[in-house]
């Protein structure tokens, strides 16, 4: 039985409801009247339910498919404008006790190099990230209660926040670690984390259990119900995601949207972010062995439909994707990207030797952070290093109220410009700085509130004189 209010994973992610939804969508894939009714309803930026979204995903009408892309772009611009939030992953450890067959960290992989950073190692990695200009990171670990217990994660978070190098500082630490207990989530909240991120991998329970044959991650319900426990532990910003390629993508998109609906219904606030990774080559992993790979055109449509269905959520695409693909996705709903990422343990300080390999996957975009910033500026976007909402307590339902009311621009727009100015002063190449100044001058005009705009101008001048860390 499907019940979005239930705390039971097999009820709020109902297999029968997904199958019914997919059949309903298939029957209506050419129903022009229904598709246009759904698109018209979505124009108010209040989102769609999983059945409506599934119809758009299945749509086979060329003109309506273009309307889907156009609407996704319009919704993104209305809520997020040209802002693109920047972040980087930081891998602390790749020890893992799970047997996930799509991940090189699986415990039976005997030729991957196993590593765990000491606190001194972490400090060096953080300084390297700060010297690029990063302010927001997502820490990543394998699941291993002996080599990577919760106390190690908490100590690492404290180390990361404690490193201040030149004008650098990591102002927000998001955490992507295995499903855990309410008590441990409470400890993470007390440590000052931003968003708790956990990818479902796939919502298809039978496939999930086959893909995770051994280890604690095998427990589908415990994993799927983790976000409820995280919120019970006080974490009000959570990030969802699936690994596209493991199961038929239509199934997983519907499951993902049902999970978002469940969080809104049962916990009072939907996901802060949704990630859309596709499976990539890695040590011991050959993506061609997975039969559900998602072609680029279908991937574009997935991003567009998620943006329309869940307009308030931040959408993340990492360096798994190429420069070309990321540019396409930015136009359809993506609002956060990583830059200059290293997926190896300790990879920011020095590259691994040829006989070492601790990376979780191969990146597809190897540009430096400055090259990524320069590219975004050329495209007319505002690269943002803003962490203000988290630091002033605008999280969870407080953040969502601003987004849904269309008022977030009075906070996010000026904060994005201020943090971009910090980057231009402290880290940018001359060409990037020149392009950034032009973008800032243009984007100042898009701050709705005149008083906020004038104060932003004042703070921009103060940043040029050496002051830092202004926020609205």
Secondary structure, 3 states (H helix, E strand, C coil): CCCCCCCCHHHHCCHHHHHHHHHHHHHCCCCHHHHHHHHHHHCCCCCCCHHHHHHHHHCCCHHHHHHHHHHHHHHHHHHHCCEEEEEEEEEEECCCCCCECCCCCCCCCCCCCCCECCHHHHHHHHHHHHHHCCCEEEEEECCCCCCCCHHHHHHHHHHHHHCEECCEECCEEEEECCCCCHHHHHHHHHCCCCCEECCCECCCHHHHHHHECCCHHHCHHHHHCHHHHHHHCCCCCEEEEEEECCCCHHHHHHHHHHHHHHHHHHHCCCCCEEEEEECCCECCECHHHCCCCCCHHHHHHHHHHHHHHCCCCEEEECCCCCHHHHHHHHCCCCCEEECCCCCCCCCCCCCCCCCCCCCCCCCCCCCCHHHHHHHHHHCCCEEECCCHHHHCCCCHHHHHHHHHCCCCHHHHHHHHHHHHHHHHHHCCCHHHHHHHHHHHHHHHHHCCCHHHHHHHHHHHHHHHCCCCCCCC
